[in-house]
Amino acid sequence: MPIKHITDKLNLNMEMIHMSSGRPPIFRRNYLVNKPLQLRITLAMVIEVALITASLSLILIHINQYYIGLITYFVGPAEAEQIALSDINKGIWMFLFGGVALSSIVFGLIGVFISHKVAGPLYRLKKAMGYVRNGEYSREIRFRKGDELHDMAVSFNEMSMSLEVRKEVDMLYIEKMEALVQQILSAPADSKVAGLSAKLTGLQQAIADLKENKQFIYSEPLEPWHEKKVHKHLKEQQKQTVSAQ
């Protein structure tokens, strides 16, 4: 595969980064993709609104009690007036509990909707990082139109495409080196070529080890236990090379 074709593929993928994908209907969307984060944000919003509503209601209660005292002082504690004042007081308490409950529900739903615009992209980004960790560089992430962190998605996709191109270029050079080695080894075995062939045989083995090591490294996720396994494998390859010399 020519390098120009690889770079053209990179440019094509870069242009596709900004394309948006279809979205399911509203009633079928999952708004809780990262429940711990979204619930913390929503709970903070609900508590804040509930405290504000409760504070305003308590202020109204104190104002109402102040006016009740003034009316009682000037008019007298007539039974009808006391009933009316009591009804006013009950109305304020109903406003207090009803306002707190209603505002908690409304702002709770708003909190889930707003946090979804951040938690959704973070969830997709975390999932895409897992693909890169496993050596799958061709995966792209696309955020929805109303989501936040679009610049992070563009940067991540550009990084993934660059890694994919570097990987393909490395494999292309290895294939060219193998083809060159095969041409030299198939040449007439005179004195010069014989000595050169011996050296190139070692080079061919080194290339094979390089491909084997690269395939081994990308075969599994690079967890801590796998990193130790990779280092052990490379040390064994080094010992075999030294013993062969």
Order of alpha helices (4+ residues) and beta strands (2+ residues): alpha-alpha-alpha-alpha-alpha-alpha
